[in-house]
Amino acid sequence: MSRDRDYVAIENYAAIGDGRTVALIADDGRIDWLPLPNLDSPPPFAALLDAEHGGSFSLNPTEAYTVEREFVSGTNVLSTLYTTASGTVRVVDSLNTGVAGRLPWVELARRVDGVDGSVEMEWCVAPGTMMGSTSPWAYDTDHGTVLRADGLTMAVRTLNADDVSIRTQSIAGTFTTSSESRHLVGLVGTESEPLHLPDPVKVDDGVDRTIGNWRVWSEEFSYDGPWADHVERSALALKLLLHSPSGAIAAAATTSLPENRTGGKNWDYRYAWVRDTAYTIRAMLRFGMREEVHAAVAWLLKVIRANDPLVGVFYTLGGEVPGGTEQPDVPGWRGIGPVVNGNRAADQLQLGIFGDLFSIVRLYVDAGNILDAATGRLLAMIADEACDSWQRRDAGIWELEEERHYTSSKLGCWQALDCAVHLAEIGQIPGVADRWRAEKERIRDFVETECWSEERQAYMAYPGATGLDASVLLAAEMNYDRGQRLSSTIDALGEELGAGPLLYRYSGVDKEEATFVACAFWRVSALACVGRDGEAKALMDELVEMSNDVGLYSEMIDASDSSFLGNFPQGLSHLALVNAALTIANSHDATSE
């Protein structure tokens, strides 16, 4: 295989991680994205956004090759088979974990096993400018050559790969495999602290330990319904986005991958959205994942209590309110800018987060857990605020600049009060639920009279709108509407926003961006909820085949050629797949009883 190595298509990447960061590996063996030490840190390897100066870690045969790759079963460890005219090698890529969880340093292992024949391999560890902010350099120490970039200290560890070349800003080498040979090229790194240099044999052993650690986690994963392989891969992708030091869940692993090929719609998704956290916790609860659920719930409630609970759309992975944005002077993927650090939606009012928050707590409590007194009081206060705030205009779920009375925002407030009434009735939050119950019915009346169109037989995007919004499909999962009105809305959405099995987010946005993957799976869930199981299953069968070769999804798919756009891997896409499969499975169980 050969190619012009400027920018790789987004769908050609695979993702590995260790609970702190994520590496994206192209199908030609180059790691083009790796923030260190955390997912939201500046990336020393960022050729994904800056092919010339971003930095990468390459490993590949020196002659033409073909590629077959897959994740090691039950893990986020990647196995790639390279076949050349002279032989075959297998590369196993792992962000290693320790005996008792994540390691206190980042340890990337790239194991190379000869399968047959002989293959000359070349590799190069070349850090970049960390988004135009620093100039990396290599220097010698008594214990070997070290790479530094700003506050990062990195070192290369090799096994049976002694032909090493030290350059000014990189370390490179070659080696030749034979049948049953083993080589390894690893990278270890820390930020603003001393660097441990593990024995290369220990790094190699860490690959097997990491595979075992992932499989222990996967064995706790409970799902044996339809599309099981796709559901398991999505659950593992979501696990990559769970930031183990805090319990926060990142929306995606990248920043600034464009939603539009002409640019302008590039965002940083390395933050924890309340909405995405709610959907993730829901999926994990349904899988029986106790530790991750508690960590995510505790983290979210802690940061909401510490900050303003009424406007917190998303938070940093460390639990702080996000700051402003900056645009580093780098070109972006395929030159499509701007590249953005930060996300300007931080200051928006999004009323739907009321529903997201309360749905998390309701699921957590209904799973057999108990709220502490301070959390109960906080939630009672937020429920009271929802009684008033639902009448305000907001930016909506899509974080739009023009504030309106978006239907999905009203539905979120309805969901919040519905959950609050339930929690009060079972004694989990204090207060008299009469007002919450009454205001919930006022919201329903507003939605049914102001947001419904008899002419279109659909819930509209907002009162007086001429267009539709796919986010109203979430009314099914909220149990707001599972009847004829939602069923006819599904049909209207398919006619106006559909592109084969895919859906655009709202009317008119097809001129600005590609289809939104989560919306397509939301339609599957809604179809199942309104009793149209056959259509739901057929649509699901189509959608699960639209992932890339290793089962991952980005934020968007171009309906014209099935190429990926937007940040990757995208948590919301995988969440929507998981919940669609679970909804269909539950619907089948209910009808078979």
C-alpha positions, 0 to 999 in steps of 0.5 A, spaced: 500 500 500 502 507 498 499 513 499 500 521 499 501 522 506 498 529 507 491 528 511 488 521 512 480 520 511 477 521 518 474 514 517 481 511 516 483 512 524 482 507 529 482 509 537 486 506 543 486 509 550 488 508 557 483 512 561 487 519 561 488 520 553 487 517 546 491 516 540 488 516 533 492 511 529 491 511 521 491 505 517 498 506 514 501 506 521 502 513 523 499 516 530 497 523 528 493 524 534 496 523 542 495 529 547 499 528 553 498 526 559 491 528 558 485 528 553 485 535 553 492 537 554 496 540 548 498 534 543 505 533 541 502 529 536 497 532 532 499 531 524 491 530 524 490 538 524 497 540 522 500 535 517 507 539 516 508 541 523 503 537 528 508 531 529 507 524 529 509 517 531 510 512 524 511 505 524 510 501 517 514 497 512 518 500 507 515 497 501 508 497 499 503 493 503 496 492 504 492 492 511 488 488 515 486 491 522 481 489 528 481 490 535 483 485 539 477 481 542 474 485 548 479 490 548 481 497 546 488 494 543 489 495 536 492 489 531 494 490 524 496 485 519 501 488 514 502 484 508 508 485 503 511 482 497 517 479 502 513 477 508 507 479 513 508 482 520 503 484 525 503 490 529 499 491 536 498 498 539 496 499 546 496 505 551 498 500 557 495 500 563 498 498 570 497 492 575 492 496 579 489 501 573 492 506 569 499 507 570 502 514 573 506 515 566 503 515 559 506 508 556 505 507 548 507 500 546 507 498 539 509 491 538 511 488 532 511 480 531 514 477 524 508 472 521 512 469 515 518 471 511 522 478 512 519 485 512 523 491 513 520 496 518 521 503 519 519 508 525 520 515 527 517 519 533 517 526 531 513 531 536 510 537 533 509 544 535 503 542 540 499 547 536 504 552 534 506 553 541 513 550 542 519 547 539 521 540 541 528 538 541 532 531 543 538 531 547 542 525 550 542 523 557 546 518 561 540 513 560 539 515 553 536 520 548 530 524 551 525 528 547 522 535 550 516 539 548 514 545 553 513 541 559 513 534 556 519 529 557 518 523 553 523 517 551 523 512 546 524 504 549 526 499 544 526 491 544 530 488 538 530 494 534 537 497 535 538 501 529 536 508 532 538 515 529 538 521 533 536 527 530 535 534 532 527 534 534 526 526 533 528 519 534 528 514 528 530 507 526 529 501 522 529 493 523 527 487 519 522 482 522 523 474 520 518 469 522 516 469 529 521 475 531 519 480 536 520 487 536 517 493 540 518 501 539 515 504 545 514 511 548 513 513 555 512 520 557 510 525 563 508 532 564 512 537 569 515 531 573 520 526 573 520 520 567 521 513 569 524 509 564 521 502 564 525 496 561 523 495 554 521 488 556 516 491 561 513 495 556 512 489 552 509 485 558 504 491 559 501 489 552 499 483 555 497 486 561 493 491 558 489 486 554 487 482 560 485 488 563 480 490 558 478 483 558 476 483 565 472 490 564 468 487 558 467 480 562 463 485 566 459 488 560 452 485 560 449 484 553 447 478 549 441 482 545 441 483 537 447 487 534 452 484 540 458 486 537 457 493 535 454 494 542 460 491 545 465 496 540 461 502 542 461 500 549 468 500 549 469 506 545 465 510 550 470 507 555 475 510 552 472 517 553 471 516 560 476 520 564 479 516 570 482 521 574 475 525 575 470 520 572 468 525 567 466 523 560 468 527 554 464 528 548 469 526 543 477 525 543 479 530 538 478 538 537 476 541 530 475 536 525 470 539 521 463 538 520 463 542 513 468 541 508 468 549 507 470 550 514 467 555 519 464 549 523 469 546 527 469 545 535 473 542 541 469 536 544 474 534 549 469 537 555 464 533 559 457 535 556 451 534 561 447 531 556 452 526 553 454 524 560 446 523 562 446 518 555 452 515 557 450 513 564 444 511 562 447 506 557 452 504 563 446 502 568 443 498 563 449 494 562 450 493 569 457 497 570 457 500 577 463 503 578 463 507 572 456 509 573 457 512 580 464 515 578 460 519 573 454 521 577 458 523 583 463 527 579 457 531 575 453 532 582 459 535 585 461 540 579 454 542 579 454 543 586 460 547 586 458 551 580 452 555 577 447 549 576 442 553 572 447 554 566 452 549 566 452 546 559 459 542 559 465 542 564 472 541 563 474 534 564 477 536 571 470 539 573 471 547 572 467 551 568 470 552 561 474 559 560 474 562 553 476 560 546 483 561 542 485 559 535 492 557 534 495 558 528 495 551 525 491 549 518 486 544 520 485 537 517 486 538 510 487 545 511 479 546 513 480 551 519 479 554 524 482 550 529 479 551 536 481 550 543 475 551 547 468 551 546 464 558 545 457 554 547 460 555 555 456 561 556 449 559 553 443 557 556 440 550 554 434 548 558 434 541 556 440 540 561 435 540 566 432 534 563 438 531 562 441 532 569 434 529 572 434 523 568 441 521 570 439 521 578 432 518 576 436 512 573 441 512 578 436 512 584 431 507 580 437 502 580 437 501 587 442 507 590 440 513 595 442 520 594 445 524 600 441 530 603 445 535 600 444 533 593 436 532 594 436 539 596 440 541 590 435 538 586 429 540 589 432 547 588 433 546 580 426 543 580 423 549 582 428 553 577 425 549 572 418 551 573 420 558 572 425 557 566 422 553 561 418 559 559 425 562 557 428 562 550 434 558 549 440 556 545 437 549 544 440 542 544 444 544 538 447 550 541 444 555 536 446 562 536 438 565 535 435 563 542 427 561 541 422 556 544 425 550 542 421 544 542 426 539 545 428 544 550 421 544 553 421 537 553 427 537 557 424 541 562 418 536 562 422 531 563 426 534 569 419 535 572 417 528 571 423 525 574 423 530 580 415 528 582 418 521 582 424 522 586 419 526 591 414 521 591 419 515 593 422 520 598 429 521 595 428 529 594 425 534 599 419 538 598 412 538 596 411 536 588 404 539 587 408 545 583 412 540 579 406 536 577 402 542 575 408 545 571 409 539 568 402 539 565 403 546 563 409 544 559 405 539 556 399 543 554 404 548 551 408 543 547 401 540 544 398 546 542 404 551 540 409 546 537 404 541 534 402 542 527 396 539 524 398 541 517 404 537 517 402 532 523 409 533 526 412 537 532 415 543 529 422 545 531 419 551 535 412 555 535 411 558 528 417 554 525 416 552 518 422 546 519 423 540 523 428 538 528 430 531 529 431 532 537 424 531 538 425 524 537 428 524 544 420 525 546 420 517 545 426 515 550 423 520 555 416 517 555 413 523 553 410 521 547 410 514 544 403 514 540 400 517 533 403 524 534 410 522 535 409 516 529 407 521 524 413 526 526 418 520 525 415 520 518 415 527 517 422 527 519 424 522 514 421 525 508 424 532 510 431 531 513 432 524 511 438 521 506 437 514 506 438 511 513 441 517 515 438 524 518 440 531 518 439 535 525 434 540 522 431 543 516 436 547 512 442 545 515 444 540 509 447 546 506 452 547 512 454 540 514 453 532 513 448 528 517 448 527 524 449 520 526 446 520 533 439 523 529 439 516 525 440 512 531 434 516 535 430 515 529 431 507 530 429 508 538 423 512 536 420 507 531 421 501 537 418 506 542 412 507 538 411 500 536 414 500 529 419 494 531 420 491 524 422 498 521 426 499 527 430 493 526 431 494 518 434 501 519 438 499 525 441 493 520 443 499 515 446 503 520 451 498 524 454 497 517 456 505 516 461 505 522 469 504 519 472 498 519 474 497 526 467 499 528 467 506 530 463 513 528 465 520 528 460 525 529 457 526 522 457 522 515 457 525 508 451 521 505 453 522 498 459 517 499 459 515 507 465 519 509 466 521 516 466 528 518 466 532 525 470 529 531 472 522 532 470 518 535 464 521 537 461 519 544 454 521 542 454 517 536 456 510 540 451 512 545 445 513 540 447 506 537 447 503 544 441 505 546 437 504 540 439 496 540 437 496 548 430 499 546 429 494 541 431 489 545 427 491 551 421 492 546 422 485 544 422 482 551 416 486 553 412 483 547 414 476 548 412 476 555 
